[in-house]
Amino acid sequence: MLEGFSHSFEELVKEHGTAIFKYILTLVKHKELAEDLYQEVLLSAYLAYPSIKEQSKYKSWLFTIAINKCRDYWRKENKSKHFWKEEVYSYSASFEPSSIPEEEILHKFSAQQMAEKVSLLPEIYRNPIYLYYYQDLTLIEIAKKTNLPMSTVKTRMKRAKERLRPKMRSLA
């Protein structure tokens, strides 16, 4: 039983392995990381292989495992980046010497100009930008607060940024 199982899994990897690896590489754009994720995909696939009934679904099943492994990696990566960003900010704020008054005035002036440019946007674009950048809400929180689908929030954020981009060039 085990001999036939490992032999048929090996054939599956020979047939689809290269495509799976290239897919992962296009997603993460880093060869060593892609190799690590590829190994995780193969391990997960090997452990779950006996549960797949239809041979015709092997390829899509492997691609699903691959995308899920990449998503898991990105979630972990984002959480650790967010953690470090918060920690570094909280420690650095207390140890940095106070900045030069001129720099503070320039920063406040540019922030005020930025707020003025945002206020010129139509309300449907202004609200998500305001909630995201000034209230520090996530896209999920904005979607819940505004009772809009996530895709609508993302689209409005994208369009707001597109409208702001030419206005911001005048500030530079």
N, C-alpha and C positions, 0 to 999 in steps of 0.2 A: 504494500500500500504506500509506504513512505517513498519507495524508489520511484514509482510512477508519478506520485505527487510532485516530488522535487524535479523530476525530468520534465513534466508538463509545465511547471512554473518557470523552469530554465528556458524552455522554448518561448514562453510568453515574454520573458525579459529580452531574449534575443530578437524577437519580432518587434517589440514596441519600446525597448529600453532607450535607444538613441533618440527617438522622437520625444519621449518623456523628459530625458535630460535636456534636450534643446529647448523644450517648452519651459522648463524650470529656469534655465539660463536666461531666456528672454524676459522672464518675469523679474528675476532678482538682479540680473546684469553683473554678477560677480561669480567667477568660475568656482572658487573654493566653496563659497556658500551654496552654489548650485549642486556641487558634488555632495556636500553634507545633506542637503535636503533630498537629493536623489536617493541616497542611502536610506534615509528615513522612509521615503516612499516605498522602496523595495522591501524594507523590513515590515512595514504595515501591510503591504500587499501580500507578502509571504504568509503573515500570520492570519490574514483574513481570506486567503485564497480558497480554502475548502468551502467557504460559505457561498461563493458565487456559483450559481446554477447554470447560467447561460453563457456559453463560450463567446457568443457574438457581442457580449457587452464588456469584455475584458479591457479593450482599449479605452473606452469612455470611463470605465471604472478606475483605471490607472490614472487618467488625466484628472479625475475628480479627487483622488487621493493627493495628487501632486499640487493642485490648487489649494486644497485644504491645508497641506503642510506649509505652503508659502504663506497663507493667511495666518496660520498659527505663529509662524516666525514673525510676521509683521506686527501682529498684536503684541507679542512679547517685546519686540524691539521698540514699539511706540510707548509701551508702559515704562520701560527702563529709561528711554530718552526723556519722557515727561518727568519721571522721578528725579533724574539727575538735573534736569533743567530747573526744577523747583528747588532742589537742595543747593545747587550752585548759586542760584539767585538769592536765596535766603541767607547764605553765608557771605556771599560777596557784597551784599548791600550793607552789611554791618561792618565790614573791614575796609571798604574802599574809602579813600580820603574824599572829602567833598569836592565836587567838580568846580571848575572855574565859573564864576557868576555869568560871564558872557555866554558860555556854552549852555548854561541852564536857560538863559533868556532865549537864545536861538532855538533850543529844543522846544520850549513852550510856544514860541512864535510859529515854528513849523507844525506843531501839533494843532495849534489854533487854525492855521491855514488849511490843514488836512481836514479838520472838522467842518470848516466852511465849505470845502469842496464836496464832502460827503452830504452835507445838508442840501446841496443843489440837486442831488439825485432824486428821481421820482420815488415816492414813498415805498412802492413795492420792492425797490432795490436798496433804499436807504435803511429800512428796518433790519434786514438780515446782517448788513454790514455793521450797523450800530450794535446789534446784539452780539455779534461775533467778536468785534475788535474792541468795543468799549465796555461791554458787559461780560466779556470772557465766557460766553456760552458756547458749547459745542454745537455742531450741526444738528445732532440728535435733539439736544435741548431746545434749539431754535424751532425745529420741526414740531416738537410737542407744544411749545409755548404759543406758536402761531397757528396750530392745527392745520399744518400743511404737510404734504408728503415730502419725504427726504429729497426726492429727485427735484421737486419744485424749489426747495431751499437751495440746493446745489446750483441749479440753473440760475436762480436770481443772484446768488453770490458771484457766479462767473460773469454774468452780464453786468453787474454792478462794478466789478473790477475792470471789465473792458471799458466801461464808460468813464471810470476814474483815471485810467492809465494816461490818456492824453492831458487831462487836467493836472495830473501830478507832475508831468514833464515841465510844466511852467514853474513849478516850485523849485526844481533842481537848478 
